[in-house]
Amino acid sequence: MPDRSHALTPDALQMMVIIARTGSFAAAARELGKVPSALTYSVRQLEDALDVLLFDRRSRQAQLTAAGEELLREGLLLLQQMNAVANRVQRVASGWESELTVAVDKAIAPHAVFDLMEAFYSLKPPTRLRMRSEVMTGTWEALTSGHADLAIGVTAERSHSQDIRSELIGEHHFVLTVAPHHPLAKASEPVDQATLAQHRIIAVADTARDLTPMTVGILPGQDVLTLPSMAAKLEAQLRGLGCGYLPEPMVRPHIASGQLIRKEVVGPARINSTHYAWRQGTMPPGKALTWWLNQLASPQTRCALLDLHEGLIL
């Protein structure tokens, strides 16, 4: 029997990940640049080394057994740990991270984020930049799960953790708007909750995968249209498909042009404190993360992240 410690190589673990993601040996073989028979042989070698079946041979698809699912879970953790080690070694050697991942909440102004990216690349850094677009709890989860090094747009409720440091960006003012032809447009103000509940509300789906997603502003029994982005939500409101809360700077030009009508609502104003956050390690941050943190410390940058919505929405 082959040595188990020699069987669990990064290549073998990556092979498991690709087979599980593609759902078939043939598709995985194409992605890996192998013939299916060679991939099948590699899987059998791994199964022999571990003395387990990793895939259910009765299924036409690449169906993992319980043992295969466990290997996939643990393998993903091992790959992440190996990547983390490699990143740390690279950082020690050059001071620059090989890759920096930034999770940005969809309520953050995209113009400001693109300005930051442009300024970052003007330095010609060796760091590859990976941007993630998230919503509410998903922004926090991307950071805490290790899928992001920096999160921009974390809510106040999620900004406190022993291993994570956060700083305030500012306050997001959300306002309720509807199209002029929407029935709620003619409702007397301030609109009470009973009246609001009679109309469909448009929401952007929280992107959390493991943590409990948040729902904000949805009343009991209210019809809900859930969309994947702020751009889609704004378009739906412009078409009169429902009402909804959006950052005031995002809807400001549409209110000025008459495409949307702002409605005052009974109750306190929707004001959300938003933060940026990053993980604190035993080592000082690399040059790429340090640069982003320095930019985010600027009051002008923080204001732009809340206000520069006009003309570009993601």
C-alpha positions as CSV (number, residue, x, y, z in Angstrom):
1,M,0.0,0.0,0.0
2,P,1.4,3.5,-0.9
3,D,2.5,5.8,1.9
4,R,-0.5,7.9,2.9
5,S,1.7,10.9,3.8
6,H,3.0,10.9,0.2
7,A,-0.5,10.5,-1.3
8,L,-1.9,13.7,0.1
9,T,0.0,16.1,-2.1
10,P,-1.2,19.6,-3.1
11,D,-1.8,18.2,-6.7
12,A,-4.0,15.4,-5.4
13,L,-6.0,17.7,-3.2
14,Q,-6.4,20.2,-6.0
15,M,-7.5,17.3,-8.3
16,M,-10.3,16.5,-5.7
17,V,-11.4,20.1,-5.6
18,I,-11.7,20.4,-9.4
19,I,-13.5,17.1,-9.8
20,A,-16.0,18.1,-7.1
21,R,-16.5,21.6,-8.6
22,T,-16.9,20.4,-12.2
23,G,-19.1,17.4,-11.3
24,S,-17.5,14.9,-13.7
25,F,-14.1,13.3,-14.4
26,A,-14.3,14.3,-18.0
27,A,-14.8,18.0,-17.3
28,A,-12.1,17.9,-14.6
29,A,-9.7,16.1,-17.0
30,R,-10.2,18.8,-19.6
31,E,-9.5,21.6,-17.0
32,L,-6.4,19.7,-15.8
33,G,-5.1,19.0,-19.3
34,K,-5.3,15.2,-18.8
35,V,-7.1,12.4,-20.5
36,P,-10.0,11.0,-18.4
37,S,-8.3,7.6,-18.0
38,A,-5.2,9.3,-16.4
39,L,-7.4,11.2,-14.0
40,T,-9.3,8.1,-13.1
41,Y,-6.0,6.3,-12.4
42,S,-4.8,9.1,-10.2
43,V,-8.0,8.9,-8.2
44,R,-7.7,5.2,-7.8
45,Q,-4.1,5.6,-6.6
46,L,-5.3,8.1,-4.0
47,E,-8.1,5.7,-2.9
48,D,-5.7,2.8,-2.6
49,A,-3.3,4.9,-0.5
50,L,-6.0,6.0,1.9
51,D,-7.8,2.6,1.7
52,V,-11.2,4.3,1.1
53,L,-13.6,4.9,-1.7
54,L,-13.8,8.7,-2.5
55,F,-16.4,8.5,-5.3
56,D,-19.6,6.5,-5.7
57,R,-19.0,4.4,-8.8
58,R,-22.8,3.7,-9.1
59,S,-23.4,7.4,-10.1
60,R,-22.8,8.7,-13.6
61,Q,-21.7,12.0,-12.0
62,A,-18.6,12.4,-9.8
63,Q,-20.6,11.8,-6.6
64,L,-18.4,12.0,-3.5
65,T,-18.8,9.4,-0.7
66,A,-18.9,10.6,2.9
67,A,-15.1,9.9,3.0
68,G,-14.6,11.9,-0.2
69,E,-16.6,14.9,1.3
70,E,-14.5,14.8,4.4
71,L,-11.3,14.7,2.4
72,L,-12.5,17.6,0.3
73,R,-13.3,19.7,3.4
74,E,-10.0,19.0,5.0
75,G,-8.1,19.3,1.7
76,L,-9.5,22.8,1.1
77,L,-8.3,23.8,4.6
78,L,-4.9,22.3,3.9
79,L,-4.6,24.1,0.5
80,Q,-5.6,27.4,2.2
81,Q,-3.0,26.8,4.9
82,M,-0.3,26.1,2.3
83,N,-1.3,29.2,0.4
84,A,-1.1,31.2,3.6
85,V,2.4,29.8,4.3
86,A,3.5,30.7,0.8
87,N,2.1,34.2,1.1
88,R,3.8,34.7,4.4
89,V,7.2,33.5,3.0
90,Q,6.7,35.9,0.0
91,R,5.9,38.8,2.3
92,V,8.9,38.1,4.4
93,A,11.1,38.1,1.3
94,S,9.8,41.2,-0.5
95,G,7.4,43.0,1.8
96,W,4.7,42.7,-0.8
97,E,1.9,40.1,-0.7
98,S,1.7,37.9,-3.7
99,E,-2.1,38.5,-3.7
100,L,-4.4,40.8,-1.8
101,T,-8.2,40.1,-1.7
102,V,-10.6,43.0,-0.9
103,A,-14.2,42.4,-0.2
104,V,-16.4,45.4,-0.9
105,D,-20.0,45.7,0.1
106,K,-22.4,46.6,-2.7
107,A,-23.5,49.7,-0.7
108,I,-20.0,51.2,-1.0
109,A,-19.6,53.7,-3.9
110,P,-17.9,51.9,-6.8
111,H,-16.3,55.1,-8.2
112,A,-14.2,55.5,-5.1
113,V,-13.2,51.9,-5.1
114,F,-12.0,52.1,-8.8
115,D,-10.1,55.3,-7.9
116,L,-8.3,53.3,-5.2
117,M,-7.5,50.5,-7.6
118,E,-6.2,52.9,-10.2
119,A,-4.0,54.6,-7.6
120,F,-2.8,51.2,-6.3
121,Y,-1.8,50.0,-9.8
122,S,0.1,53.3,-10.5
123,L,2.6,52.0,-8.0
124,K,3.3,49.0,-10.3
125,P,3.2,46.6,-7.3
126,P,4.0,42.9,-7.6
127,T,0.8,42.1,-5.7
128,R,-2.2,40.6,-7.6
129,L,-5.4,42.3,-6.6
130,R,-8.6,40.3,-6.3
131,M,-11.8,42.2,-5.6
132,R,-15.0,40.5,-4.2
133,S,-18.4,42.1,-4.3
134,E,-20.5,41.1,-1.2
135,V,-23.7,42.2,0.6
136,M,-24.1,42.7,4.4
137,T,-23.1,39.6,6.4
138,G,-21.3,38.2,3.3
139,T,-18.8,41.1,3.5
140,W,-17.9,40.2,7.1
141,E,-17.9,36.5,6.3
142,A,-15.4,36.9,3.5
143,L,-13.0,38.4,6.0
144,T,-13.5,36.1,8.9
145,S,-13.4,33.0,6.7
146,G,-10.0,34.0,5.3
147,H,-11.3,34.6,1.8
148,A,-10.5,38.3,2.0
149,D,-7.6,40.3,3.6
150,L,-9.6,43.5,3.8
151,A,-13.3,44.2,4.0
152,I,-14.9,47.6,3.1
153,G,-18.4,48.2,4.2
154,V,-18.8,46.1,7.3
155,T,-21.8,47.0,9.5
156,A,-21.3,48.1,13.1
157,E,-22.9,44.9,14.4
158,R,-20.2,42.8,12.7
159,S,-17.2,45.0,13.3
160,H,-16.0,43.7,16.6
161,S,-13.8,40.6,17.0
162,Q,-10.7,39.7,19.0
163,D,-8.6,39.0,15.9
164,I,-10.0,41.7,13.6
165,R,-9.5,45.4,13.7
166,S,-12.0,47.8,12.3
167,E,-12.2,51.6,11.7
168,L,-15.3,53.7,11.0
169,I,-15.8,54.9,7.4
170,G,-18.9,56.9,8.2
171,E,-22.7,56.8,8.2
172,H,-24.8,55.5,5.4
173,H,-28.1,57.2,5.0
174,F,-30.7,55.0,3.3
175,V,-33.9,56.5,1.9
176,L,-37.1,55.0,0.6
177,T,-37.8,55.8,-3.0
178,V,-40.4,54.8,-5.6
179,A,-41.1,55.5,-9.3
180,P,-43.6,58.3,-10.0
181,H,-46.1,55.8,-11.4
182,H,-45.8,53.5,-8.3
183,P,-49.0,53.5,-6.2
184,L,-47.0,54.5,-3.1
185,A,-45.9,57.7,-4.8
186,K,-49.2,59.4,-4.0
187,A,-49.4,58.1,-0.4
188,S,-49.5,60.7,2.4
189,E,-46.4,61.2,4.4
190,P,-44.9,60.0,6.5
191,V,-45.8,56.6,5.2
192,D,-46.8,54.2,8.1
193,Q,-45.7,50.6,8.4
194,A,-49.2,49.2,7.6
195,T,-49.3,51.1,4.3
196,L,-45.7,50.2,3.4
197,A,-46.4,46.5,4.1
198,Q,-49.1,46.5,1.4
199,H,-46.5,47.1,-1.3
200,R,-43.7,44.9,-2.7
201,I,-40.2,45.8,-1.3
202,I,-37.0,45.2,-3.3
203,A,-34.1,43.8,-1.5
204,V,-30.5,42.8,-2.4
205,A,-29.7,39.2,-1.3
206,D,-27.2,38.9,1.6
207,T,-24.2,36.9,0.2
208,A,-23.4,35.1,3.4
209,R,-22.8,31.4,2.8
210,D,-22.2,30.0,6.3
211,L,-23.3,32.7,8.7
212,T,-26.9,33.7,9.1
213,P,-27.9,36.2,6.4
214,M,-29.4,39.5,7.4
215,T,-32.8,40.9,6.3
216,V,-33.3,44.6,6.8
217,G,-36.4,46.7,6.3
218,I,-38.8,43.8,5.3
219,L,-42.1,43.9,7.1
220,P,-44.0,40.7,8.2
221,G,-46.1,39.4,5.3
222,Q,-44.6,41.9,2.8
223,D,-44.1,40.7,-0.8
224,V,-40.3,40.8,-1.6
225,L,-38.4,40.9,-4.8
226,T,-34.8,39.8,-4.1
227,L,-32.1,40.8,-6.6
228,P,-28.4,40.2,-6.8
229,S,-27.0,43.7,-6.9
230,M,-27.6,47.4,-6.2
231,A,-27.7,48.1,-9.9
232,A,-30.6,45.6,-10.3
233,K,-32.4,47.0,-7.3
234,L,-32.2,50.6,-8.6
235,E,-33.4,49.4,-12.1
236,A,-36.3,47.6,-10.6
237,Q,-37.3,50.7,-8.6
238,L,-37.0,52.9,-11.6
239,R,-39.4,50.5,-13.4
240,G,-41.9,50.7,-10.5
241,L,-41.6,47.0,-9.6
242,G,-41.5,47.9,-5.9
243,C,-40.2,50.3,-3.3
244,G,-37.0,50.0,-1.4
245,Y,-34.2,51.7,0.6
246,L,-31.0,52.8,-1.2
247,P,-28.1,55.0,-0.2
248,E,-29.1,58.6,-0.6
249,P,-26.2,59.5,-2.8
250,M,-27.0,56.7,-5.2
251,V,-30.6,57.9,-5.8
252,R,-29.9,61.6,-5.5
253,P,-29.6,62.3,-9.3
254,H,-32.7,60.2,-10.0
255,I,-34.7,62.1,-7.4
256,A,-33.5,65.4,-8.9
257,S,-34.5,64.3,-12.4
258,G,-37.9,63.1,-11.2
259,Q,-37.3,59.4,-12.1
260,L,-37.7,58.5,-8.4
261,I,-39.7,60.1,-5.6
262,R,-38.4,60.0,-2.0
263,K,-40.9,59.1,0.6
264,E,-40.6,59.8,4.3
265,V,-41.5,56.9,6.6
266,V,-42.8,56.8,10.1
267,G,-40.0,55.9,12.5
268,P,-36.3,56.6,12.9
269,A,-34.2,57.4,9.8
270,R,-32.3,54.5,8.4
271,I,-28.7,55.4,9.2
272,N,-26.1,52.6,9.2
273,S,-22.6,53.0,10.5
274,T,-20.2,51.3,8.2
275,H,-16.6,50.3,8.7
276,Y,-13.6,48.7,7.1
277,A,-11.9,45.8,8.8
278,W,-8.8,43.6,8.5
279,R,-7.3,40.6,10.3
280,Q,-4.6,41.3,12.8
281,G,-1.8,38.7,12.7
282,T,1.4,38.2,14.6
283,M,3.3,39.7,11.7
284,P,2.9,43.3,10.5
285,P,0.7,43.7,7.4
286,G,2.4,43.6,4.0
287,K,3.0,46.6,1.8
288,A,-0.1,46.1,-0.2
289,L,-2.5,46.0,2.8
290,T,-0.6,48.8,4.4
291,W,-1.1,51.0,1.4
292,W,-4.9,50.3,1.4
293,L,-5.1,51.0,5.1
294,N,-3.3,54.3,4.7
295,Q,-5.7,55.3,1.9
296,L,-8.7,54.3,3.9
297,A,-7.5,56.4,6.9
298,S,-8.0,59.6,4.8
299,P,-11.2,61.5,5.5
300,Q,-11.5,62.3,1.8
301,T,-11.4,58.6,0.9
302,R,-14.0,57.7,3.5
303,C,-16.4,60.4,2.2
304,A,-15.9,59.2,-1.3
305,L,-16.7,55.6,-0.4
306,L,-20.1,56.8,0.8
307,D,-20.9,59.5,-1.8
308,L,-19.3,58.7,-5.2
309,H,-22.2,56.6,-6.6
310,E,-23.4,58.8,-9.5
311,G,-22.8,57.4,-13.0
312,L,-21.4,54.0,-12.0
313,I,-23.2,51.3,-10.0
314,L,-22.1,47.7,-9.6
